[in-house]
């Protein structure tokens, strides 16, 4: 796995606090990508085992041995993913909320503004946009509350892209900064609804994105994003638009239909997610 692009530091430290947090987030993103490649390799092992054109038939004992090996690797990978999630949560909790003027005291805290809805869960689909470099690849969205004892406006977005072609793999991951997230809600999903009545959530914010191209060259950059999710009751769709000063990181997923997962648009008032009630979760 490639190493992060960490500046050549001298005895005079010339990076600021924001640069340090960006490098930490980029490092976590690259570790996530490495674990994703490990899981994908185990999937390829199983695909080869059950291919009809395999060179020789496998016995039941061989299949059990391979299955045991795959299960062991996946279990160890899941443990590492849990450690990475803890590391991400720790970094996020140390990102400061900076006042607009550094030399004047912060104003009294304003009452927390709780949005009408939040996005929770995990969703996966395939990119069909012809202009996207990840066309026919997999796009996943994962949204989770950063702190169960905060109001429901505080959550993080993890967005991953993965495409495998003959002899090459291209992947990307975006980790959002929870303090930058803005949420806009509209509609209420019931049964299978027409497009104009879809339950919609729009999430905007900033984050750090890392891309590993087909030559396995890894780069990372700060980006801004707009995620739109539509819930029609019987199915869900999303679109992720990523913008950056570096054109390599600009990406529009197009409309992606979810094929797996439990991604949900939750009504904050209806789910009663408030600081005094979240302790029950």
Backbone bond lengths (Angstrom), bond angles and torsions (degrees), N, CA, C in turn:
res aa  C-N    CA-C-N  psi(-1)  N-CA   C-N-CA  omega(-1)  CA-C   N-CA-C  phi
1 X - - - 1.457 - - 1.519 109.00 -
2 X 1.314 116.76 137.78 1.456 121.04 -176.57 1.513 110.57 -67.61
3 X 1.323 115.47 155.55 1.452 121.13 179.72 1.519 109.94 -92.23
4 X 1.350 118.79 149.60 1.452 121.22 178.26 1.518 111.80 -66.41
5 X 1.337 115.29 153.18 1.459 120.58 -179.59 1.526 109.26 -82.36
6 X 1.315 117.15 82.81 1.460 122.13 -179.23 1.530 108.91 -91.13
7 X 1.348 117.80 129.49 1.469 120.01 -177.84 1.520 112.07 -58.57
8 X 1.345 115.31 154.90 1.459 121.53 176.79 1.526 108.16 -79.57
9 X 1.340 116.76 96.67 1.457 121.20 -174.46 1.524 110.66 -80.57
10 X 1.312 116.25 144.22 1.457 123.86 177.14 1.525 107.58 -108.93
11 X 1.354 117.65 176.36 1.477 117.85 175.33 1.518 113.34 -55.56
12 X 1.345 116.81 -23.31 1.459 120.52 174.71 1.528 107.04 -94.03
13 X 1.322 117.21 108.26 1.460 121.04 -177.45 1.530 108.77 -71.38
14 X 1.337 116.15 119.72 1.464 119.89 -175.63 1.521 112.16 -113.78
15 X 1.327 117.79 22.46 1.460 119.75 173.50 1.519 108.13 -112.71
16 X 1.332 115.78 147.76 1.456 119.01 179.46 1.526 109.88 -96.50
17 X 1.311 115.15 -178.38 1.470 121.22 -175.78 1.529 111.25 -62.82
18 X 1.330 115.82 -39.28 1.469 119.60 -179.54 1.524 110.91 -64.56
19 X 1.355 117.08 -41.27 1.470 120.23 177.17 1.529 110.85 -60.48
20 X 1.322 116.30 -40.22 1.470 119.87 -179.54 1.521 111.35 -63.24
21 X 1.344 116.66 -43.78 1.464 119.59 178.46 1.523 111.12 -65.31
22 X 1.340 116.98 -39.36 1.467 119.94 178.89 1.526 111.13 -61.94
23 X 1.344 116.90 -40.54 1.465 119.62 179.41 1.530 111.52 -68.12
24 X 1.327 116.45 -37.21 1.466 119.36 177.52 1.524 110.94 -64.04
25 X 1.346 116.29 -44.01 1.465 119.74 179.64 1.519 111.12 -65.84
26 X 1.341 116.64 -39.08 1.465 119.61 178.08 1.527 110.79 -64.66
27 X 1.329 116.91 -38.31 1.465 120.59 178.39 1.524 111.14 -63.19
28 X 1.340 116.69 -43.12 1.470 120.31 178.16 1.519 110.43 -63.93
29 X 1.339 116.16 -40.51 1.469 119.83 179.26 1.522 111.29 -61.02
30 X 1.338 117.00 -41.22 1.467 119.92 -179.44 1.530 111.18 -68.18
31 X 1.334 116.89 -36.42 1.462 118.89 176.77 1.526 110.71 -65.52
32 X 1.341 117.09 -38.00 1.466 121.05 176.33 1.523 110.38 -60.52
33 X 1.336 116.11 -43.04 1.465 119.94 179.94 1.525 110.87 -63.92
34 X 1.330 116.97 -39.40 1.460 120.06 178.90 1.517 111.96 -61.92
35 X 1.344 117.07 -42.17 1.464 120.26 178.22 1.522 111.33 -66.55
36 X 1.341 116.32 -35.41 1.470 119.52 177.60 1.524 110.76 -62.97
37 X 1.330 117.27 -39.04 1.470 120.64 178.18 1.532 110.90 -65.48
38 X 1.335 116.99 -36.81 1.467 119.97 178.83 1.525 110.64 -63.83
39 X 1.337 116.73 -45.91 1.465 120.49 179.39 1.521 110.65 -63.42
40 X 1.340 116.57 -39.86 1.465 119.77 178.92 1.527 111.06 -63.14
41 X 1.336 116.97 -37.92 1.464 120.44 179.13 1.532 111.15 -63.81
42 X 1.333 116.80 -37.61 1.467 119.47 177.48 1.522 110.86 -66.30
43 X 1.344 116.16 -36.51 1.463 119.29 176.52 1.517 111.83 -63.59
44 X 1.337 116.69 -40.20 1.464 120.43 177.80 1.529 111.00 -64.27
45 X 1.330 116.47 -34.50 1.464 119.92 178.34 1.530 110.50 -61.66
46 X 1.344 115.87 -43.68 1.465 119.59 179.33 1.526 111.38 -67.96
47 X 1.341 116.48 -38.78 1.464 119.56 178.46 1.521 110.90 -60.81
48 X 1.308 117.15 -42.66 1.464 120.50 179.31 1.522 110.83 -63.96
49 X 1.328 115.94 -39.08 1.462 119.95 -176.87 1.523 111.48 -62.82
50 X 1.346 116.59 -37.49 1.463 119.92 -174.59 1.525 113.37 -99.50
51 X 1.333 117.76 7.49 1.455 119.71 175.67 1.522 109.76 -68.67
52 X 1.333 115.78 136.08 1.466 119.62 -177.99 1.516 111.78 -69.75
53 X 1.355 116.95 -25.45 1.458 119.09 -177.76 1.525 112.51 -91.18
54 X 1.333 117.57 16.56 1.468 120.50 177.48 1.523 109.65 -59.27
55 X 1.327 115.61 151.45 1.460 120.29 -172.43 1.523 112.98 -62.96
56 X 1.310 118.26 -33.89 1.461 119.41 -178.57 1.522 109.06 -147.50
57 X 1.330 117.76 152.02 1.465 120.08 178.85 1.528 110.88 -68.99
58 X 1.319 115.50 150.30 1.459 120.71 179.36 1.522 109.48 -107.43
59 X 1.313 116.27 143.35 1.457 120.99 177.95 1.523 109.97 -80.24
60 X 1.330 115.43 167.13 1.463 120.48 177.43 1.525 110.60 -60.41
61 X 1.322 116.37 -37.48 1.471 120.10 179.22 1.526 111.21 -63.68
62 X 1.365 116.30 -40.37 1.466 119.87 177.91 1.522 110.60 -62.24
63 X 1.336 115.68 -43.86 1.467 119.99 -178.93 1.528 110.38 -63.63
64 X 1.337 116.72 -40.92 1.469 119.76 178.50 1.528 111.31 -63.69
65 X 1.336 116.37 -39.81 1.466 119.88 179.48 1.524 110.98 -63.11
66 X 1.347 115.72 -45.05 1.465 119.57 179.56 1.521 110.34 -64.36
67 X 1.329 116.81 -43.59 1.459 120.93 -179.93 1.529 111.03 -61.16
68 X 1.333 116.78 -40.52 1.469 120.55 178.47 1.528 110.69 -63.70
69 X 1.340 115.89 -42.29 1.463 119.48 179.60 1.513 112.22 -64.10
70 X 1.348 116.59 -43.11 1.465 120.73 179.39 1.523 110.48 -64.03
71 X 1.328 116.32 -44.40 1.465 120.30 179.99 1.528 111.14 -61.03
72 X 1.321 117.03 -40.41 1.468 120.83 -179.67 1.524 110.90 -64.80
73 X 1.345 116.47 -43.57 1.470 119.98 179.68 1.520 110.79 -63.99
74 X 1.342 117.29 -42.89 1.461 120.78 -178.92 1.527 110.59 -64.38
75 X 1.339 117.34 -40.34 1.466 119.91 178.35 1.532 111.31 -61.98
76 X 1.334 116.22 -43.99 1.469 119.45 179.52 1.521 110.87 -66.49
77 X 1.339 116.26 -37.40 1.463 120.15 178.76 1.519 111.05 -64.97
78 X 1.328 116.93 -40.08 1.467 120.65 178.26 1.525 111.09 -62.55
79 X 1.339 117.29 -37.63 1.470 120.03 177.07 1.530 110.34 -62.35
80 X 1.342 115.77 -42.17 1.467 119.49 179.36 1.522 110.95 -66.57
81 X 1.345 117.26 -36.72 1.459 120.01 178.07 1.522 111.10 -64.50
82 X 1.327 117.23 -36.97 1.465 120.18 176.91 1.528 111.04 -65.10
83 X 1.335 116.78 -39.28 1.469 120.05 176.96 1.521 110.99 -64.95
84 X 1.340 116.58 -39.52 1.462 120.10 178.09 1.523 110.94 -64.25
85 X 1.346 116.95 -39.10 1.459 119.89 178.44 1.522 110.51 -63.43
86 X 1.343 117.20 -40.62 1.464 120.45 176.82 1.528 110.87 -63.77
87 X 1.339 115.93 -39.96 1.463 119.58 178.48 1.530 110.40 -63.37
88 X 1.351 116.28 -43.07 1.463 120.62 179.00 1.522 110.61 -62.22
89 X 1.343 117.42 -44.73 1.464 120.72 179.12 1.524 111.14 -60.97
90 X 1.339 116.97 -39.27 1.464 120.79 179.69 1.524 111.26 -64.78
91 X 1.339 116.53 -44.31 1.465 120.23 178.99 1.520 110.46 -62.36
92 X 1.338 116.61 -43.68 1.464 120.76 -177.48 1.526 111.06 -62.60
93 X 1.337 116.99 -39.89 1.467 119.39 -178.41 1.524 112.49 -67.47
94 X 1.345 117.76 -19.60 1.465 120.65 -179.49 1.528 112.85 -96.51
95 X 1.338 117.45 -2.61 1.467 119.28 176.58 1.522 107.86 -73.73
96 X 1.327 118.45 119.54 1.466 120.37 -172.50 1.520 112.57 -78.84
97 X 1.333 114.99 153.13 1.461 121.71 168.66 1.525 107.18 -93.71
98 X 1.339 116.46 103.33 1.463 121.29 -171.82 1.520 110.19 -87.32
99 X 1.334 116.67 137.83 1.463 121.03 175.24 1.521 110.14 -69.37
100 X 1.321 116.55 157.20 1.461 120.73 -177.89 1.526 111.62 -67.46
101 X 1.344 118.64 -32.22 1.466 121.98 178.62 1.524 108.15 -120.36
102 X 1.352 118.11 113.51 1.467 119.94 -173.01 1.513 114.86 -66.28
103 X 1.340 118.47 -20.87 1.457 119.82 -174.32 1.528 112.60 -102.02
104 X 1.311 117.75 7.04 1.455 120.54 176.76 1.522 108.65 -120.70
105 X 1.321 118.29 149.21 1.470 119.82 -178.78 1.523 111.38 -64.71
106 X 1.321 115.27 151.79 1.465 119.96 178.60 1.523 109.64 -67.26
107 X 1.315 117.72 144.04 1.464 120.09 176.08 1.521 110.01 -68.88
108 X 1.324 117.48 163.30 1.471 119.95 177.64 1.530 109.97 -56.39
109 X 1.322 117.47 142.49 1.465 119.29 -178.30 1.518 111.93 -62.02
110 X 1.334 115.12 137.89 1.456 120.65 177.68 1.528 109.30 -83.26
111 X 1.317 116.95 154.96 1.470 118.76 175.40 1.523 110.27 -58.74
112 X 1.325 115.32 140.87 1.458 119.08 -178.66 1.527 110.45 -64.75
113 X 1.332 114.75 133.26 1.462 120.78 179.95 1.524 108.18 -97.11
114 X 1.308 116.61 106.30 1.458 120.97 -177.73 1.525 109.11 -90.70
115 X 1.334 118.82 126.31 1.461 120.78 -179.48 1.521 111.20 -71.49
116 X 1.316 115.66 167.75 1.457 120.32 179.78 1.521 111.46 -69.64
117 X 1.332 116.94 -28.84 1.463 119.02 -175.14 1.524 110.46 -148.78
118 X 1.338 115.56 164.80 1.456 122.66 174.05 1.520 108.66 -137.82
119 X 1.325 115.23 167.62 1.461 121.63 178.05 1.524 108.36 -110.42
120 X 1.338 117.42 129.11 1.459 121.09 179.38 1.525 110.22 -133.90
121 X 1.329 115.87 157.57 1.457 120.55 173.92 1.515 113.68 97.16
122 X 1.324 113.62 -160.20 1.466 122.16 -172.47 1.525 109.14 -137.46
123 X 1.333 116.30 139.88 1.462 120.59 177.76 1.514 111.34 -142.30
124 X 1.331 116.05 147.98 1.463 121.78 -176.55 1.522 110.25 -138.48
125 X 1.329 116.32 141.84 1.460 121.48 177.48 1.517 110.60 -158.52
126 X 1.337 115.48 -179.44 1.460 121.16 -177.57 1.523 110.26 -112.06
127 X 1.335 115.73 139.53 1.462 121.65 179.77 1.523 109.28 -82.90
128 X 1.338 115.86 125.73 1.463 120.66 -178.83 1.519 112.63 -113.39
129 X 1.343 117.08 -4.52 1.462 120.52 -178.93 1.528 110.12 -63.64
130 X 1.341 116.68 123.32 1.466 121.50 -176.70 1.522 112.38 -62.42
131 X 1.345 117.47 -31.24 1.466 120.61 -174.87 1.522 113.11 -84.49
132 X 1.324 118.23 -5.44 1.461 121.35 -175.98 1.520 110.79 -86.07
133 X 1.346 115.94 135.17 1.471 120.27 179.52 1.522 111.97 -64.15
134 X 1.346 117.22 -18.99 1.461 121.50 179.48 1.530 111.92 -101.59
135 X 1.331 117.90 23.13 1.469 121.47 -179.96 1.532 110.26 -53.51
136 X 1.339 115.67 134.31 1.471 124.44 -177.30 1.535 111.96 72.92
137 X 1.325 117.01 3.01 1.458 120.20 175.78 1.520 111.22 -88.65
138 X 1.323 115.83 179.63 1.466 122.23 -177.85 1.526 110.17 -100.38
139 X 1.337 115.98 134.13 1.464 122.35 174.88 1.522 108.35 -118.48
140 X 1.325 117.43 132.47 1.462 120.98 179.69 1.523 110.42 -128.78
141 X 1.327 114.91 144.52 1.460 123.04 176.21 1.525 108.00 -121.44
142 X 1.325 116.17 131.58 1.465 120.33 175.03 1.519 108.55 -131.98
143 X 1.325 116.22 125.40 1.461 121.53 -178.77 1.520 108.99 -125.55
144 X 1.335 116.16 132.98 1.463 119.37 -178.33 1.516 110.37 -146.54
145 X 1.338 115.69 148.90 1.456 121.06 175.52 1.517 109.11 -66.91
146 X 1.341 116.33 133.49 1.464 120.36 -178.05 1.518 111.47 -75.74
147 X 1.312 116.57 -33.71 1.462 120.53 -177.74 1.520 107.75 -149.41
148 X 1.321 116.85 115.26 1.458 119.93 -176.15 1.523 113.22 -63.00
149 X 1.340 117.54 -13.14 1.453 119.51 -179.09 1.527 111.92 -101.16
150 X 1.325 116.06 8.41 1.456 120.90 172.33 1.518 108.23 -100.36
151 X 1.349 116.02 165.65 1.460 117.34 177.26 1.522 109.46 -70.12
152 X 1.327 116.47 168.33 1.457 119.44 -167.57 1.524 113.43 -78.74
153 X 1.326 118.21 8.24 1.459 118.69 172.91 1.526 111.90 -78.52
154 X 1.343 117.25 -13.28 1.458 121.04 -174.90 1.520 110.65 -97.50
155 X 1.327 117.00 101.34 1.455 120.53 174.90 1.522 108.62 -147.88
156 X 1.321 115.65 163.57 1.460 120.63 -177.00 1.520 109.95 -119.11
157 X 1.327 115.55 153.69 1.462 122.92 179.62 1.528 108.56 -116.68
158 X 1.332 115.99 131.32 1.459 121.46 170.59 1.527 107.89 -120.42
159 X 1.325 116.30 123.04 1.465 122.14 -176.51 1.523 108.19 -122.41
160 X 1.318 117.46 126.62 1.465 120.84 -178.84 1.519 110.72 -126.43
161 X 1.328 115.22 147.40 1.465 123.38 176.18 1.523 108.06 -126.66
162 X 1.335 115.86 140.59 1.469 119.59 -178.67 1.523 108.63 -148.88
163 X 1.340 115.45 128.59 1.466 120.54 177.36 1.520 108.79 -141.37
164 X 1.323 114.71 130.54 1.459 120.52 178.89 1.521 109.47 -120.18
165 X 1.325 115.93 127.67 1.457 122.21 174.17 1.520 107.86 -122.16
166 X 1.304 116.59 178.90 1.458 119.53 -177.97 1.529 110.60 -61.06
167 X 1.307 115.49 113.54 1.458 120.75 175.22 1.508 116.04 80.48
168 X 1.340 119.53 3.24 1.461 119.46 -178.82 1.525 110.33 -149.23
169 X 1.331 114.70 152.57 1.461 122.22 178.03 1.522 108.02 -131.69
170 X 1.338 116.66 134.60 1.457 122.42 176.50 1.528 107.44 -124.72
171 X 1.328 116.77 131.96 1.459 119.85 -177.38 1.528 110.40 -145.65
172 X 1.332 115.16 161.15 1.469 121.36 179.20 1.520 108.71 -154.80
173 X 1.324 115.85 154.09 1.464 121.02 176.95 1.523 109.04 -145.18
174 X 1.327 116.20 140.05 1.461 123.47 177.78 1.525 108.42 -122.89
175 X 1.340 116.40 127.82 1.461 122.83 174.73 1.523 107.96 -115.20
176 X 1.323 116.71 124.66 1.462 120.35 -176.76 1.523 111.55 -83.77
177 X 1.333 115.38 159.26 1.462 122.47 171.04 1.529 106.84 -97.09
178 X 1.335 118.60 111.07 1.468 120.99 -173.44 1.524 114.05 -55.91
179 X 1.347 117.20 -34.35 1.459 119.47 -178.25 1.525 112.39 -66.31
180 X 1.331 117.49 -18.59 1.463 120.56 -177.06 1.522 112.87 -92.35
181 X 1.316 118.12 -6.77 1.467 121.38 -170.49 1.525 112.06 -75.77
182 X 1.338 115.09 133.02 1.462 123.02 172.08 1.522 108.06 -120.41
183 X 1.333 116.46 140.50 1.468 121.29 -175.06 1.519 109.85 -122.97
184 X 1.338 115.84 136.11 1.464 122.65 175.08 1.523 108.01 -128.52
185 X 1.331 116.58 129.90 1.460 121.14 -175.06 1.524 110.60 -118.76
186 X 1.337 115.10 155.87 1.462 120.12 177.64 1.518 109.24 -164.70
187 X 1.321 118.15 128.44 1.463 121.43 170.32 1.507 114.02 94.39
188 X 1.338 115.25 169.44 1.461 123.16 178.32 1.512 109.23 -140.26
189 X 1.334 117.19 117.36 1.465 121.12 -179.55 1.521 110.22 -79.48
190 X 1.320 116.63 137.24 1.465 121.97 176.17 1.520 108.55 -125.58
191 X 1.327 116.64 -103.17 1.459 119.15 175.71 1.521 108.38 -89.16
192 X 1.342 117.09 -163.98 1.467 119.89 178.16 1.519 108.63 -65.69
193 X 1.332 117.14 116.33 1.452 121.50 -170.15 1.519 111.74 -113.11
194 X 1.326 117.85 157.96 1.467 120.56 172.03 1.512 110.50 -68.70
195 X 1.329 116.62 163.14 1.459 121.66 -173.39 1.515 112.51 -56.79
196 X 1.349 116.98 -41.30 1.457 118.93 -173.50 1.527 112.79 -68.12
197 X 1.359 118.24 -16.98 1.458 120.98 -178.49 1.523 113.02 -105.31
198 X 1.329 117.39 15.05 1.465 119.92 -176.73 1.525 110.99 -65.95
199 X 1.314 115.64 144.38 1.460 121.67 171.26 1.528 107.18 -74.60
200 X 1.329 117.33 124.83 1.465 121.35 -170.82 1.520 111.09 -126.70
201 X 1.330 115.66 141.77 1.461 121.75 170.59 1.523 108.15 -133.03
202 X 1.321 116.45 136.44 1.464 122.67 176.89 1.529 107.79 -119.06
203 X 1.319 116.13 121.77 1.469 122.38 -179.24 1.526 108.33 -114.98
204 X 1.323 116.51 122.17 1.464 121.93 178.82 1.526 109.49 -120.51
205 X 1.338 116.02 147.17 1.453 119.50 179.17 1.509 112.89 176.79
206 X 1.327 115.53 -168.76 1.463 122.73 177.92 1.526 108.87 -122.09
207 X 1.337 114.75 162.11 1.454 119.61 179.08 1.514 111.45 -169.44
208 X 1.311 115.93 -170.69 1.463 122.99 177.24 1.523 107.97 -116.85
209 X 1.333 116.02 132.02 1.463 121.15 -178.35 1.525 109.50 -121.01
210 X 1.333 115.95 139.64 1.467 122.41 176.19 1.522 108.54 -123.63
211 X 1.336 116.73 137.10 1.464 122.60 -179.85 1.519 108.94 -126.15
212 X 1.327 115.89 133.74 1.461 121.68 172.22 1.525 106.98 -116.21
213 X 1.348 116.74 114.06 1.461 120.31 -175.51 1.522 111.42 -82.61
214 X 1.339 115.83 -176.51 1.467 120.71 -175.70 1.522 112.28 -65.19
215 X 1.351 117.94 -21.69 1.470 121.15 175.81 1.529 111.39 -88.61
216 X 1.361 116.23 7.65 1.464 123.11 179.44 1.526 112.31 65.20
217 X 1.333 117.15 24.70 1.466 121.39 173.79 1.525 107.93 -85.51
218 X 1.323 116.81 129.13 1.458 121.96 -174.63 1.520 110.58 -107.23
219 X 1.328 116.40 130.44 1.466 122.16 176.32 1.522 108.15 -135.08
220 X 1.344 116.38 154.22 1.454 120.18 177.19 1.516 110.15 -139.57
221 X 1.339 115.50 156.56 1.460 119.90 -174.92 1.531 109.17 -161.26
222 X 1.341 115.86 152.73 1.463 120.72 172.69 1.528 108.89 -77.67
223 X 1.327 116.79 137.18 1.464 121.49 -176.14 1.528 109.49 -137.43
224 X 1.333 115.14 166.16 1.462 121.77 168.01 1.523 107.62 -117.51
225 X 1.325 117.25 154.82 1.464 119.20 -175.31 1.525 111.03 -145.52
226 X 1.328 114.31 157.77 1.461 122.62 171.91 1.523 107.79 -132.33
227 X 1.314 116.51 116.64 1.464 122.33 179.19 1.524 108.69 -110.12
228 X 1.329 116.41 125.58 1.460 122.28 176.54 1.525 108.88 -117.56
229 X 1.320 116.32 129.40 1.467 121.52 178.46 1.521 108.49 -122.05
230 X 1.335 116.33 131.39 1.456 123.02 177.24 1.522 109.26 -113.12
231 X 1.324 116.70 129.05 1.465 122.16 176.80 1.522 107.80 -114.52
232 X 1.340 116.22 112.52 1.461 121.52 -179.26 1.522 112.02 -96.02
233 X 1.317 117.43 8.19 1.446 120.14 -178.29 1.512 112.05 89.65
234 X 1.353 116.89 -54.77 1.469 120.11 -179.38 1.522 111.77 -95.67
235 X 1.310 118.34 -15.29 1.465 121.63 175.30 1.521 109.64 -157.50
236 X 1.321 115.72 166.62 1.465 121.34 -178.98 1.522 109.80 -131.76
237 X 1.330 115.61 150.70 1.455 121.90 177.23 1.525 108.64 -137.77
238 X 1.342 115.78 158.73 1.461 118.76 175.42 1.527 110.13 -146.36
239 X 1.322 114.61 161.90 1.464 122.03 173.85 1.520 107.95 -139.92
240 X 1.322 116.62 128.97 1.462 122.66 177.82 1.524 108.97 -114.95
241 X 1.327 116.34 121.66 1.466 122.02 177.20 1.527 107.65 -114.34
242 X 1.329 116.45 121.57 1.466 122.60 -177.74 1.525 109.18 -114.64
243 X 1.329 116.64 131.59 1.466 121.93 -179.25 1.528 109.62 -125.58
244 X 1.340 115.05 143.75 1.461 120.37 179.73 1.521 109.16 -154.71
245 X 1.332 116.17 157.07 1.462 120.12 173.48 1.521 110.46 -65.50
246 X 1.329 117.01 -25.24 1.462 122.53 174.89 1.527 108.15 -90.48
247 X 1.331 117.35 111.92 1.467 121.59 -174.11 1.524 112.91 -60.91
248 X 1.328 118.16 -22.16 1.467 120.88 179.51 1.525 111.64 -61.59
249 X 1.343 116.81 -25.38 1.457 120.89 -176.11 1.526 112.70 -96.72
250 X 1.334 118.33 -5.37 1.457 120.17 176.39 1.525 109.39 -68.32
251 X 1.330 116.93 130.02 1.461 119.94 -176.80 1.522 110.33 -154.63
252 X 1.324 115.91 134.28 1.463 122.95 174.75 1.521 107.36 -121.70
253 X 1.318 116.94 114.67 1.465 120.37 -176.23 1.516 112.86 -68.87
254 X 1.354 117.01 -18.73 1.453 118.94 -168.93 1.522 109.01 72.84
255 X 1.322 117.68 -173.46 1.461 121.24 179.15 1.528 109.30 -80.59
256 X 1.323 116.47 118.50 1.469 122.53 -178.99 1.529 108.92 -110.82
257 X 1.332 117.02 123.30 1.466 122.10 176.53 1.525 109.70 -87.95
258 X 1.322 116.76 127.39 1.464 120.33 -178.82 1.526 110.60 -69.42
259 X 1.323 115.91 131.32 1.463 121.91 177.82 1.526 112.06 -111.14
260 X 1.330 117.44 -10.98 1.467 120.94 179.97 1.522 108.78 -158.44
261 X 1.331 115.35 159.38 1.455 119.74 175.62 1.514 113.31 113.34
262 X 1.335 114.59 -177.49 1.468 121.62 -178.09 1.527 111.10 -132.20
263 X 1.325 117.49 34.78 1.465 121.86 -178.61 1.530 109.62 -62.14
264 X 1.334 116.49 130.09 1.459 121.19 -176.84 1.524 110.99 -136.16
265 X 1.333 115.55 144.74 1.463 122.55 169.38 1.520 106.38 -97.15
266 X 1.331 116.67 112.01 1.459 120.84 -175.86 1.522 110.63 -103.02
267 X 1.324 115.29 138.14 1.456 122.09 174.78 1.521 108.40 -82.67
268 X 1.339 117.39 118.99 1.468 120.50 -174.80 1.523 112.09 -61.65
269 X 1.333 116.65 -43.28 1.462 119.29 -178.97 1.518 110.90 -67.60
270 X 1.354 115.99 -38.58 1.460 120.03 -176.98 1.516 111.00 -70.88
271 X 1.363 116.85 -38.93 1.466 119.50 -179.75 1.528 111.62 -83.49
272 X 1.374 116.13 -5.56 1.466 121.00 175.52 1.514 111.44 58.90
273 X 1.357 117.17 43.05 1.462 121.14 179.26 1.528 108.94 -87.45
274 X 1.271 117.60 90.11 1.453 123.11 175.89 1.519 108.50 -126.95
275 X 1.350 118.75 162.80 1.464 120.24 -176.45 1.522 113.72 -54.86
276 X 1.369 116.56 -36.60 1.453 117.66 -177.61 1.525 112.66 -79.63
277 X 1.343 117.65 -16.72 1.460 119.92 -177.94 1.516 113.37 -103.68
278 X 1.350 117.97 -18.31 1.456 120.18 -176.43 1.526 112.48 -70.57
279 X 1.329 116.99 -16.14 1.460 118.25 -179.43 1.520 111.96 -65.07
280 X 1.327 116.61 -14.95 1.459 119.95 179.50 1.505 111.98 -80.87
281 X 1.374 118.38 -12.24 1.466 121.07 -176.67 1.513 110.19 -83.34
